[in-house]
Amino acid sequence: MERYTNTELIVREDILAKAKELAELISTSNEVQFFQKAEKQISGNNNIQTLISAIKKKQKEIVAFETTFKNKQMVEKIEKEIEELQDQLDGIPVVSEFRQSQEDINYLLQLVMSVIRDTVSEKVAIEENA
């Protein structure tokens, strides 16, 4: 049985070529195209960007009130404000579509990895039993 060192596996051009081919297929999938479209809409939407900026600012305020001022009441107040801002953000259809597209892409990537893992494991098990 042939054995490969880590270096040989890293530079195996046939494996890298197939990986790049698979990456290209994934990057042109409907899931990725939908994600890119939603991302573009979000980045161009002033209302969404304002909400995101406000949430980030509030998150920084929480850190200050937790670490510097040790004010638990203000932390709780700001957490509620963030929750309200997050609810507003989540209420915007393109934002929920964007999040769903992220989940779809993650699922697709996990599925691909599972197929690769299972196929390799199956081949290894067959060779070990042969």
C-alpha positions in Angstrom: 0.0 0.0 0.0 1.3 3.5 -0.9 1.9 5.9 1.9 2.1 9.7 1.6 3.8 12.2 3.8 2.0 15.4 4.8 4.1 17.3 2.3 3.1 15.0 -0.5 -0.6 15.2 0.4 -0.4 19.0 0.5 1.1 19.3 -3.0 -0.9 16.5 -4.7 -2.1 18.5 -7.7 -5.0 16.2 -8.6 -6.6 16.5 -5.2 -6.0 20.3 -5.1 -7.5 20.6 -8.7 -10.6 18.7 -7.6 -10.9 20.8 -4.5 -10.7 24.0 -6.5 -13.3 22.6 -9.0 -15.6 21.7 -6.1 -15.1 25.2 -4.6 -16.0 26.8 -8.0 -19.1 24.7 -8.2 -20.1 25.7 -4.7 -19.4 29.4 -5.3 -21.7 29.4 -8.3 -24.5 27.6 -6.5 -27.9 29.1 -6.0 -27.3 29.3 -2.3 -24.1 31.4 -2.7 -25.7 33.6 -5.4 -28.7 34.3 -3.2 -26.3 35.1 -0.3 -24.3 37.6 -2.4 -27.5 39.3 -3.6 -28.9 39.6 0.0 -25.5 40.8 1.2 -25.4 43.5 -1.4 -28.9 44.7 -0.5 -28.0 44.8 3.1 -24.9 46.8 2.6 -26.8 49.3 0.4 -29.6 49.8 2.9 -29.1 52.8 5.1 -31.7 51.7 7.6 -30.1 48.3 8.1 -26.6 49.9 8.3 -27.9 52.4 10.9 -29.4 49.5 13.0 -26.1 47.5 12.8 -24.0 50.5 13.8 -26.3 51.2 16.7 -26.1 47.5 17.9 -22.3 47.6 17.7 -22.2 50.9 19.6 -24.4 49.4 22.3 -22.2 46.3 22.5 -19.2 48.6 23.2 -21.2 50.4 25.8 -21.9 47.1 27.6 -18.2 46.3 27.7 -17.5 49.6 29.3 -20.3 49.3 31.9 -19.2 45.7 32.7 -15.5 46.3 33.0 -14.8 49.9 33.7 -17.9 51.1 35.6 -19.1 47.8 37.0 -22.7 48.9 36.6 -24.9 45.9 36.2 -28.1 47.9 36.0 -26.8 49.8 32.9 -25.7 46.6 31.4 -29.2 45.1 31.7 -30.7 48.3 30.3 -28.4 48.3 27.3 -29.0 44.6 26.7 -32.7 45.3 26.4 -32.0 48.2 24.0 -29.8 45.8 21.9 -32.6 43.2 22.0 -35.1 45.9 20.7 -32.7 46.9 17.9 -32.1 43.3 17.0 -35.8 42.7 16.8 -36.1 45.6 14.4 -33.3 44.3 12.3 -34.8 40.8 12.3 -38.1 42.2 11.2 -36.6 43.3 7.9 -37.2 40.6 5.3 -33.9 40.8 3.5 -32.1 40.3 6.8 -33.9 37.1 7.6 -33.3 36.0 4.0 -29.6 36.8 4.4 -29.4 34.7 7.6 -31.3 31.9 6.0 -28.9 31.9 3.0 -26.0 31.8 5.5 -27.5 28.7 7.1 -28.1 27.1 3.7 -24.5 27.6 2.7 -23.2 26.2 6.0 -25.5 23.2 5.5 -24.2 22.7 2.0 -20.6 22.9 3.1 -21.3 20.5 6.0 -23.0 18.1 3.6 -20.1 18.2 1.2 -17.6 17.5 4.1 -19.8 14.7 5.4 -19.9 13.0 2.0 -16.1 13.3 1.6 -15.5 12.0 5.2 -18.0 9.1 4.8 -16.6 8.2 1.4 -13.0 8.2 2.5 -14.0 6.3 5.7 -15.8 3.7 3.6 -12.9 3.3 1.2 -10.5 2.9 4.1 -12.7 0.4 5.9 -13.0 -1.7 2.7 -9.2 -1.7 2.1 -8.6 -2.7 5.7 -11.0 -5.6 5.5 -9.7 -6.7 2.1 
